[in-house]
Amino acid sequence: MRLLMTCLLSFWFLGCSKGGEVGSGTTDVGPSNLSVTPTVSTDNSGNVSFIATATNAVSYEYDFGNGQYQNSTTGLVTYKYTASGTYTITVKAKSSTGKTISATTNATIVVALSLIWSDEFNTAGAPDASKWGYDIGAGGWGNSELQYYTNRTDNVLVSNGTLKIIAKKEAYSGSSYTSARLLSKGKFSFQYGKVEISAKLPGGIGTWPAIWMLGDNFTTAGWPTCGEIDIMEQKGSDMNRIYNTLHYSGNSGGSAIGTSYLIDNVTTGFHKYGLIWTSASLQFLVDDVVRYTFVNANNLPFNQKFFLILNMAMGGTFGGNIDAAFNSALMEVDYVRVYQ
């Protein structure tokens, strides 16, 4: 009898527990019926409200299409985009058991930019000392350049509404040429936004004008760890070719990432050289036309503050040989403007 009762009890427990083992009365189903609805603010602020709903979902992960992510337990999220564009948003809904389902939607964003910093170069004399400092010295700090950078009015001044950087053939402190390099380091730096510079470039074989940026941590991290953004480079031996280049660890010097292209009349007229910089990309423009796009990422140095640099080098690893008949060259900048 005891053996029979044991068998009966075992059968009863196994019968009861069998249903519980399969989910304790529940079914292991993942989320379904996921829908995502964006509502874009009409005030051009970049704000977007999202509503995501799904059956059996306990959490939602938003990928905003610009390298930024956010989690929500309700499916309700508000996010502010910092740049205009059409973004593909991906939402992943997750059940309590970890099963997921994804859905995508698009949102077109218009962000009204405000001017946060500029120099119009309307005051004659030396450049505005509250906005610009100078690198002084020879050699170009690793580029084998042949000029000595000064802050003399012989090499840099503002007159008739433009900044003038003047390279000269002259013996100076052991160098055979002089020029100038201005930078906003310690006076102005920014993270993300739009940069626009109107400039007329020099002629002359061996000249190397540049409009560029370095990361604020340049002094502590060094180059190329700090990151370098070359908005415009040109060399006199190929006057109408414009270079857009990015330098960073693993991709610097001759291994830098970028492109080049031809435009007309760079030495006879002013062109607008621009950068639209976000956490998702860096877009390089000439006269408001995007000419090159670089995809940004969280592990790159292009997600910190950068400062501006304007200069004209002579010779060096990029400028090449200098024409023996060279005497002087002029780079003019009408304005520098930064928007966010």
KOLKE-899425 format. One record per residue (C-alpha): residue in three letters; x, y, z. Coordinates in Angstrom, 2 decimals, decimal comma, padded with zeros to 5 digits, always signed. Example, Ala and Ser with C-alpha at 12.3 -4.5 7.8 and 13.67 -1.06 7.14 Angstrom:
@resn->ALA&px->+012,30&py->-004,50&pz->+007,80
@resn->SER&px->+013,67&py->-001,06&pz->+007,14
***
This chain:
@resn->MET&px->+000,00&py->+000,00&pz->+000,00
@resn->ARG&px->+002,83&py->+002,39&pz->+000,92
@resn->LEU&px->+004,45&py->+001,73&pz->-002,45
@resn->LEU&px->+001,15&py->+002,36&pz->-004,23
@resn->MET&px->+000,59&py->+005,65&pz->-002,35
@resn->THR&px->+004,12&py->+006,79&pz->-003,21
@resn->CYS&px->+003,55&py->+006,10&pz->-006,86
@resn->LEU&px->+000,19&py->+007,88&pz->-006,82
@resn->LEU&px->+001,66&py->+010,94&pz->-005,04
@resn->SER&px->+004,57&py->+011,04&pz->-007,49
@resn->PHE&px->+002,18&py->+010,89&pz->-010,39
@resn->TRP&px->+000,07&py->+013,70&pz->-008,85
@resn->PHE&px->+003,09&py->+016,00&pz->-008,33
@resn->LEU&px->+004,48&py->+015,35&pz->-011,77
@resn->GLY&px->+001,08&py->+015,99&pz->-013,30
@resn->CYS&px->+000,71&py->+019,30&pz->-011,47
@resn->SER&px->+004,21&py->+020,50&pz->-012,12
@resn->LYS&px->+004,21&py->+019,61&pz->-015,76
@resn->GLY&px->+001,94&py->+022,55&pz->-016,65
@resn->GLY&px->+004,04&py->+024,92&pz->-014,48
@resn->GLU&px->+007,31&py->+023,94&pz->-016,12
@resn->VAL&px->+005,98&py->+025,13&pz->-019,44
@resn->GLY&px->+005,69&py->+028,63&pz->-018,11
@resn->SER&px->+003,62&py->+028,38&pz->-014,95
@resn->GLY&px->+000,46&py->+028,88&pz->-016,88
@resn->THR&px->+001,91&py->+031,46&pz->-019,29
@resn->THR&px->+003,16&py->+031,32&pz->-022,88
@resn->ASP&px->+006,69&py->+032,52&pz->-023,77
@resn->VAL&px->+005,78&py->+034,94&pz->-026,58
@resn->GLY&px->+007,83&py->+037,86&pz->-027,79
@resn->PRO&px->+006,59&py->+041,39&pz->-028,52
@resn->SER&px->+004,43&py->+042,04&pz->-031,56
@resn->ASN&px->+002,50&py->+044,80&pz->-033,32
@resn->LEU&px->+005,27&py->+047,37&pz->-032,83
@resn->SER&px->+004,46&py->+050,83&pz->-034,10
@resn->VAL&px->+006,48&py->+054,06&pz->-033,85
@resn->THR&px->+005,07&py->+057,55&pz->-034,33
@resn->PRO&px->+007,31&py->+060,66&pz->-034,41
@resn->THR&px->+005,92&py->+064,17&pz->-033,90
@resn->VAL&px->+008,35&py->+066,84&pz->-035,10
@resn->SER&px->+008,18&py->+070,24&pz->-033,43
@resn->THR&px->+007,16&py->+073,00&pz->-035,84
@resn->ASP&px->+009,35&py->+075,66&pz->-034,19
@resn->ASN&px->+012,57&py->+074,43&pz->-035,90
@resn->SER&px->+014,04&py->+073,60&pz->-032,49
@resn->GLY&px->+014,97&py->+070,05&pz->-033,47
@resn->ASN&px->+012,70&py->+068,55&pz->-030,80
@resn->VAL&px->+010,86&py->+065,34&pz->-031,69
@resn->SER&px->+008,39&py->+063,39&pz->-029,54
@resn->PHE&px->+008,19&py->+059,65&pz->-030,15
@resn->ILE&px->+005,50&py->+057,16&pz->-029,17
@resn->ALA&px->+006,28&py->+053,46&pz->-029,50
@resn->THR&px->+003,77&py->+050,75&pz->-028,62
@resn->ALA&px->+003,95&py->+046,97&pz->-028,85
@resn->THR&px->+002,10&py->+044,00&pz->-027,41
@resn->ASN&px->+004,03&py->+042,17&pz->-024,65
@resn->ALA&px->+006,81&py->+044,80&pz->-024,58
@resn->VAL&px->+008,39&py->+045,92&pz->-021,31
@resn->SER&px->+011,11&py->+048,20&pz->-022,72
@resn->TYR&px->+012,10&py->+050,08&pz->-025,87
@resn->GLU&px->+015,52&py->+051,05&pz->-027,24
@resn->TYR&px->+015,67&py->+054,05&pz->-029,59
@resn->ASP&px->+018,39&py->+054,51&pz->-032,21
@resn->PHE&px->+017,93&py->+058,11&pz->-033,40
@resn->GLY&px->+019,87&py->+057,60&pz->-036,63
@resn->ASN&px->+022,74&py->+059,89&pz->-035,63
@resn->GLY&px->+024,78&py->+057,64&pz->-033,38
@resn->GLN&px->+022,73&py->+058,44&pz->-030,27
@resn->TYR&px->+020,57&py->+055,97&pz->-028,30
@resn->GLN&px->+018,01&py->+056,10&pz->-025,50
@resn->ASN&px->+016,02&py->+053,51&pz->-023,52
@resn->SER&px->+012,44&py->+053,80&pz->-022,31
@resn->THR&px->+010,11&py->+051,54&pz->-020,33
@resn->THR&px->+007,00&py->+053,38&pz->-021,57
@resn->GLY&px->+007,86&py->+053,88&pz->-025,23
@resn->LEU&px->+007,55&py->+057,66&pz->-024,81
@resn->VAL&px->+010,69&py->+059,64&pz->-025,64
@resn->THR&px->+011,55&py->+063,25&pz->-026,46
@resn->TYR&px->+014,81&py->+063,94&pz->-028,28
@resn->LYS&px->+016,47&py->+067,10&pz->-029,59
@resn->TYR&px->+018,36&py->+066,92&pz->-032,89
@resn->THR&px->+021,16&py->+069,45&pz->-033,36
@resn->ALA&px->+021,30&py->+069,44&pz->-037,17
@resn->SER&px->+018,80&py->+069,48&pz->-040,01
@resn->GLY&px->+018,32&py->+066,33&pz->-042,04
@resn->THR&px->+016,19&py->+063,27&pz->-042,65
@resn->TYR&px->+016,92&py->+060,62&pz->-040,03
@resn->THR&px->+016,00&py->+056,93&pz->-039,95
@resn->ILE&px->+014,93&py->+056,01&pz->-036,42
@resn->THR&px->+015,02&py->+052,37&pz->-035,32
@resn->VAL&px->+013,11&py->+051,19&pz->-032,25
@resn->LYS&px->+013,64&py->+047,78&pz->-030,66
@resn->ALA&px->+010,90&py->+046,50&pz->-028,36
@resn->LYS&px->+011,81&py->+043,83&pz->-025,78
@resn->SER&px->+009,64&py->+041,39&pz->-023,84
@resn->SER&px->+010,20&py->+040,29&pz->-020,24
@resn->THR&px->+011,88&py->+037,13&pz->-021,52
@resn->GLY&px->+014,32&py->+039,10&pz->-023,72
@resn->LYS&px->+012,71&py->+038,51&pz->-027,08
@resn->THR&px->+012,81&py->+041,54&pz->-029,41
@resn->ILE&px->+011,19&py->+043,02&pz->-032,47
@resn->SER&px->+012,29&py->+046,12&pz->-034,42
@resn->ALA&px->+010,63&py->+048,80&pz->-036,51
@resn->THR&px->+011,89&py->+051,89&pz->-038,33
@resn->THR&px->+010,47&py->+055,26&pz->-039,22
@resn->ASN&px->+011,82&py->+058,45&pz->-040,81
@resn->ALA&px->+011,71&py->+062,02&pz->-039,54
@resn->THR&px->+012,73&py->+065,14&pz->-041,42
@resn->ILE&px->+014,17&py->+067,73&pz->-039,06
@resn->VAL&px->+014,73&py->+071,43&pz->-039,64
@resn->VAL&px->+016,98&py->+073,09&pz->-037,07
@resn->ALA&px->+017,28&py->+076,86&pz->-037,12
@resn->LEU&px->+020,92&py->+077,75&pz->-036,51
@resn->SER&px->+022,08&py->+080,79&pz->-034,56
@resn->LEU&px->+025,35&py->+082,62&pz->-035,05
@resn->ILE&px->+027,44&py->+081,98&pz->-031,91
@resn->TRP&px->+030,82&py->+083,39&pz->-032,97
@resn->SER&px->+032,24&py->+085,32&pz->-035,90
@resn->ASP&px->+034,90&py->+087,66&pz->-037,15
@resn->GLU&px->+033,92&py->+089,93&pz->-040,04
@resn->PHE&px->+037,36&py->+091,57&pz->-040,19
@resn->ASN&px->+035,91&py->+095,08&pz->-040,45
@resn->THR&px->+038,35&py->+096,82&pz->-038,09
@resn->ALA&px->+041,65&py->+097,73&pz->-039,71
@resn->GLY&px->+044,93&py->+096,86&pz->-038,02
@resn->ALA&px->+045,99&py->+093,74&pz->-036,18
@resn->PRO&px->+043,43&py->+090,89&pz->-035,94
@resn->ASP&px->+041,11&py->+091,03&pz->-032,91
@resn->ALA&px->+043,22&py->+089,83&pz->-029,97
@resn->SER&px->+040,11&py->+088,65&pz->-028,12
@resn->LYS&px->+039,48&py->+086,13&pz->-030,91
@resn->TRP&px->+042,89&py->+085,20&pz->-032,31
@resn->GLY&px->+046,31&py->+084,25&pz->-031,05
@resn->TYR&px->+049,39&py->+083,14&pz->-033,01
@resn->ASP&px->+051,73&py->+080,23&pz->-033,38
@resn->ILE&px->+055,23&py->+081,68&pz->-033,61
@resn->GLY&px->+058,21&py->+079,76&pz->-034,94
@resn->ALA&px->+059,80&py->+077,78&pz->-037,75
@resn->GLY&px->+059,46&py->+074,37&pz->-039,34
@resn->GLY&px->+055,72&py->+073,84&pz->-039,12
@resn->TRP&px->+056,03&py->+071,46&pz->-036,14
@resn->GLY&px->+056,65&py->+068,25&pz->-038,03
@resn->ASN&px->+055,80&py->+069,19&pz->-041,63
@resn->SER&px->+059,29&py->+070,31&pz->-042,73
@resn->GLU&px->+057,86&py->+073,70&pz->-043,72
@resn->LEU&px->+060,24&py->+076,47&pz->-044,74
@resn->GLN&px->+058,53&py->+079,56&pz->-043,30
@resn->TYR&px->+058,90&py->+081,29&pz->-039,96
@resn->TYR&px->+055,49&py->+082,21&pz->-038,53
@resn->THR&px->+055,31&py->+085,72&pz->-037,08
@resn->ASN&px->+052,66&py->+088,10&pz->-035,76
@resn->ARG&px->+054,11&py->+091,10&pz->-037,63
@resn->THR&px->+051,87&py->+093,29&pz->-039,74
@resn->ASP&px->+054,24&py->+092,37&pz->-042,57
@resn->ASN&px->+052,63&py->+088,92&pz->-042,44
@resn->VAL&px->+049,13&py->+089,43&pz->-041,00
@resn->LEU&px->+046,75&py->+092,39&pz->-040,85
@resn->VAL&px->+043,16&py->+093,45&pz->-041,41
@resn->SER&px->+042,45&py->+096,05&pz->-044,09
@resn->ASN&px->+039,59&py->+096,96&pz->-046,41
@resn->GLY&px->+037,28&py->+094,43&pz->-044,78
@resn->THR&px->+039,44&py->+091,31&pz->-045,07
@resn->LEU&px->+042,06&py->+089,45&pz->-043,09
@resn->LYS&px->+045,30&py->+089,21&pz->-045,04
@resn->ILE&px->+047,88&py->+086,48&pz->-044,42
@resn->ILE&px->+051,02&py->+087,30&pz->-046,39
@resn->ALA&px->+053,84&py->+084,89&pz->-047,14
@resn->LYS&px->+057,16&py->+086,48&pz->-048,10
@resn->LYS&px->+060,51&py->+085,35&pz->-049,34
@resn->GLU&px->+062,92&py->+086,86&pz->-046,83
@resn->ALA&px->+065,63&py->+085,74&pz->-044,47
@resn->TYR&px->+064,19&py->+085,72&pz->-040,94
@resn->SER&px->+065,50&py->+083,96&pz->-037,81
@resn->GLY&px->+067,17&py->+081,26&pz->-039,87
@resn->SER&px->+064,27&py->+080,69&pz->-042,27
@resn->SER&px->+064,02&py->+081,74&pz->-045,90
@resn->TYR&px->+060,31&py->+082,68&pz->-045,80
@resn->THR&px->+057,83&py->+084,25&pz->-043,39
@resn->SER&px->+054,07&py->+083,91&pz->-042,98
@resn->ALA&px->+051,42&py->+083,77&pz->-040,23
@resn->ARG&px->+049,28&py->+081,21&pz->-038,41
@resn->LEU&px->+046,26&py->+082,42&pz->-036,41
@resn->LEU&px->+044,32&py->+080,26&pz->-033,99
@resn->SER&px->+041,37&py->+080,66&pz->-031,62
@resn->LYS&px->+042,86&py->+078,27&pz->-029,03
@resn->GLY&px->+042,07&py->+079,43&pz->-025,50
@resn->LYS&px->+039,70&py->+082,09&pz->-026,84
@resn->PHE&px->+036,98&py->+080,14&pz->-028,64
@resn->SER&px->+036,20&py->+076,48&pz->-029,23
@resn->PHE&px->+032,99&py->+074,57&pz->-029,89
@resn->GLN&px->+031,48&py->+071,12&pz->-030,36
@resn->TYR&px->+029,18&py->+070,53&pz->-033,34
@resn->GLY&px->+027,62&py->+073,16&pz->-035,55
@resn->LYS&px->+028,20&py->+074,81&pz->-038,90
@resn->VAL&px->+031,38&py->+076,67&pz->-039,88
@resn->GLU&px->+031,54&py->+079,00&pz->-042,87
@resn->ILE&px->+034,65&py->+080,84&pz->-044,08
@resn->SER&px->+034,75&py->+083,10&pz->-047,14
@resn->ALA&px->+038,27&py->+083,13&pz->-048,54
@resn->LYS&px->+040,37&py->+083,85&pz->-051,62
@resn->LEU&px->+043,40&py->+081,60&pz->-051,87
@resn->PRO&px->+046,97&py->+082,46&pz->-052,88
@resn->GLY&px->+048,75&py->+081,54&pz->-056,07
@resn->GLY&px->+052,39&py->+080,58&pz->-056,29
@resn->ILE&px->+054,01&py->+077,16&pz->-056,45
@resn->GLY&px->+054,99&py->+076,09&pz->-052,94
@resn->THR&px->+052,20&py->+077,89&pz->-051,07
@resn->TRP&px->+050,04&py->+075,83&pz->-048,70
@resn->PRO&px->+047,02&py->+077,70&pz->-047,29
@resn->ALA&px->+044,74&py->+075,94&pz->-044,82
@resn->ILE&px->+041,53&py->+076,47&pz->-042,86
@resn->TRP&px->+041,39&py->+073,80&pz->-040,17
@resn->MET&px->+040,65&py->+072,75&pz->-036,60
@resn->LEU&px->+042,29&py->+070,85&pz->-033,74
@resn->GLY&px->+040,77&py->+069,23&pz->-030,67
@resn->ASP&px->+040,87&py->+071,23&pz->-027,45
@resn->ASN&px->+042,91&py->+068,45&pz->-025,81
@resn->PHE&px->+045,78&py->+069,00&pz->-028,24
@resn->THR&px->+048,18&py->+070,10&pz->-025,49
@resn->THR&px->+047,56&py->+067,04&pz->-023,29
@resn->ALA&px->+046,68&py->+064,30&pz->-025,80
@resn->GLY&px->+048,94&py->+065,41&pz->-028,64
@resn->TRP&px->+048,48&py->+064,95&pz->-032,35
@resn->PRO&px->+046,82&py->+062,98&pz->-033,96
@resn->THR&px->+045,00&py->+061,69&pz->-030,86
@resn->CYS&px->+043,28&py->+065,07&pz->-030,46
@resn->GLY&px->+041,87&py->+064,87&pz->-033,99
@resn->GLU&px->+042,33&py->+067,28&pz->-036,89
@resn->ILE&px->+039,63&py->+068,57&pz->-039,25
@resn->ASP&px->+040,93&py->+070,18&pz->-042,44
@resn->ILE&px->+038,02&py->+072,22&pz->-043,82
@resn->MET&px->+040,15&py->+073,45&pz->-046,72
@resn->GLU&px->+043,69&py->+072,83&pz->-047,89
@resn->GLN&px->+045,21&py->+073,80&pz->-051,21
@resn->LYS&px->+048,68&py->+073,83&pz->-052,73
@resn->GLY&px->+049,96&py->+076,29&pz->-055,26
@resn->SER&px->+051,24&py->+073,59&pz->-057,59
@resn->ASP&px->+047,62&py->+072,48&pz->-058,14
@resn->MET&px->+045,78&py->+075,71&pz->-057,46
@resn->ASN&px->+042,15&py->+074,78&pz->-058,12
@resn->ARG&px->+042,19&py->+071,49&pz->-056,20
@resn->ILE&px->+040,61&py->+071,60&pz->-052,74
@resn->TYR&px->+041,36&py->+068,97&pz->-050,08
@resn->ASN&px->+039,06&py->+067,90&pz->-047,22
@resn->THR&px->+040,90&py->+065,68&pz->-044,74
@resn->LEU&px->+040,56&py->+064,18&pz->-041,25
@resn->HIS&px->+043,48&py->+063,02&pz->-039,12
@resn->TYR&px->+043,16&py->+060,84&pz->-036,02
@resn->SER&px->+044,89&py->+057,88&pz->-034,38
@resn->GLY&px->+045,54&py->+055,20&pz->-036,99
@resn->ASN&px->+044,59&py->+057,55&pz->-039,81
@resn->SER&px->+046,99&py->+060,47&pz->-039,99
@resn->GLY&px->+049,61&py->+061,99&pz->-042,25
@resn->GLY&px->+049,73&py->+059,99&pz->-045,46
@resn->SER&px->+047,06&py->+057,62&pz->-044,10
@resn->ALA&px->+044,52&py->+060,36&pz->-043,32
@resn->ILE&px->+040,92&py->+060,05&pz->-044,51
@resn->GLY&px->+039,50&py->+062,53&pz->-047,02
@resn->THR&px->+039,02&py->+063,60&pz->-050,61
@resn->SER&px->+039,96&py->+066,27&pz->-053,14
@resn->TYR&px->+038,20&py->+067,91&pz->-056,07
@resn->LEU&px->+038,55&py->+070,78&pz->-058,53
@resn->ILE&px->+036,68&py->+074,08&pz->-058,36
@resn->ASP&px->+037,13&py->+077,20&pz->-060,47
@resn->ASN&px->+038,82&py->+080,50&pz->-059,68
@resn->VAL&px->+040,04&py->+079,81&pz->-056,14
@resn->THR&px->+042,81&py->+082,41&pz->-056,46
@resn->THR&px->+040,80&py->+085,10&pz->-058,25
@resn->GLY&px->+037,52&py->+085,06&pz->-056,30
@resn->PHE&px->+036,09&py->+084,36&pz->-052,86
@resn->HIS&px->+034,49&py->+080,98&pz->-052,15
@resn->LYS&px->+032,64&py->+079,76&pz->-049,08
@resn->TYR&px->+034,37&py->+076,82&pz->-047,43
@resn->GLY&px->+032,10&py->+075,14&pz->-044,92
@resn->LEU&px->+031,65&py->+072,31&pz->-042,44
@resn->ILE&px->+028,42&py->+070,87&pz->-041,00
@resn->TRP&px->+029,51&py->+068,85&pz->-037,97
@resn->THR&px->+027,28&py->+066,58&pz->-035,88
@resn->SER&px->+027,68&py->+063,44&pz->-033,79
@resn->ALA&px->+026,62&py->+061,50&pz->-036,90
@resn->SER&px->+028,77&py->+063,04&pz->-039,65
@resn->LEU&px->+031,07&py->+065,78&pz->-040,87
@resn->GLN&px->+029,96&py->+067,31&pz->-044,16
@resn->PHE&px->+032,40&py->+069,48&pz->-046,09
@resn->LEU&px->+030,95&py->+072,15&pz->-048,39
@resn->VAL&px->+032,09&py->+074,63&pz->-051,01
@resn->ASP&px->+029,64&py->+077,42&pz->-051,86
@resn->ASP&px->+026,87&py->+075,60&pz->-049,93
@resn->VAL&px->+027,28&py->+072,36&pz->-051,91
@resn->VAL&px->+028,26&py->+069,24&pz->-049,93
@resn->ARG&px->+031,41&py->+067,81&pz->-051,52
@resn->TYR&px->+032,42&py->+065,15&pz->-048,98
@resn->THR&px->+030,78&py->+063,36&pz->-046,04
@resn->PHE&px->+032,63&py->+061,54&pz->-043,27
@resn->VAL&px->+030,68&py->+059,24&pz->-040,92
@resn->ASN&px->+031,35&py->+060,14&pz->-037,28
@resn->ALA&px->+031,31&py->+057,60&pz->-034,43
@resn->ASN&px->+031,48&py->+057,59&pz->-030,64
@resn->ASN&px->+035,02&py->+056,16&pz->-030,61
@resn->LEU&px->+036,45&py->+058,97&pz->-032,75
@resn->PRO&px->+037,90&py->+062,25&pz->-031,41
@resn->PHE&px->+035,37&py->+064,35&pz->-033,36
@resn->ASN&px->+032,96&py->+064,55&pz->-030,42
@resn->GLN&px->+034,68&py->+067,20&pz->-028,32
@resn->LYS&px->+035,41&py->+070,90&pz->-028,61
@resn->PHE&px->+037,72&py->+072,07&pz->-031,40
@resn->PHE&px->+039,41&py->+075,43&pz->-032,07
@resn->LEU&px->+039,98&py->+077,18&pz->-035,42
@resn->ILE&px->+043,24&py->+077,77&pz->-037,31
@resn->LEU&px->+043,99&py->+079,95&pz->-040,38
@resn->ASN&px->+047,45&py->+079,84&pz->-041,93
@resn->MET&px->+049,60&py->+079,79&pz->-045,04
@resn->ALA&px->+052,66&py->+077,52&pz->-044,99
@resn->MET&px->+055,49&py->+077,41&pz->-047,50
@resn->GLY&px->+056,80&py->+074,14&pz->-048,93
@resn->GLY&px->+056,88&py->+071,20&pz->-046,58
@resn->THR&px->+055,50&py->+067,71&pz->-046,95
@resn->PHE&px->+052,35&py->+068,95&pz->-048,67
@resn->GLY&px->+053,31&py->+072,27&pz->-050,24
@resn->GLY&px->+056,26&py->+070,74&pz->-052,08
@resn->ASN&px->+059,01&py->+072,60&pz->-053,87
@resn->ILE&px->+058,81&py->+076,39&pz->-053,95
@resn->ASP&px->+059,16&py->+078,27&pz->-057,22
@resn->ALA&px->+062,57&py->+079,93&pz->-057,35
@resn->ALA&px->+060,89&py->+083,08&pz->-058,66
@resn->PHE&px->+058,48&py->+083,29&pz->-055,69
@resn->ASN&px->+058,48&py->+086,61&pz->-053,82
@resn->SER&px->+055,14&py->+086,85&pz->-051,98
@resn->ALA&px->+051,59&py->+085,47&pz->-051,87
@resn->LEU&px->+048,34&py->+086,63&pz->-050,29
@resn->MET&px->+045,53&py->+084,68&pz->-048,62
@resn->GLU&px->+042,42&py->+086,77&pz->-047,91
@resn->VAL&px->+039,58&py->+085,89&pz->-045,54
@resn->ASP&px->+036,37&py->+087,93&pz->-045,71
@resn->TYR&px->+034,72&py->+086,35&pz->-042,65
@resn->VAL&px->+034,65&py->+083,37&pz->-040,30
@resn->ARG&px->+031,23&py->+082,36&pz->-038,87
@resn->VAL&px->+030,18&py->+079,56&pz->-036,54
@resn->TYR&px->+026,53&py->+078,57&pz->-036,07
@resn->GLN&px->+024,76&py->+076,20&pz->-033,68
***
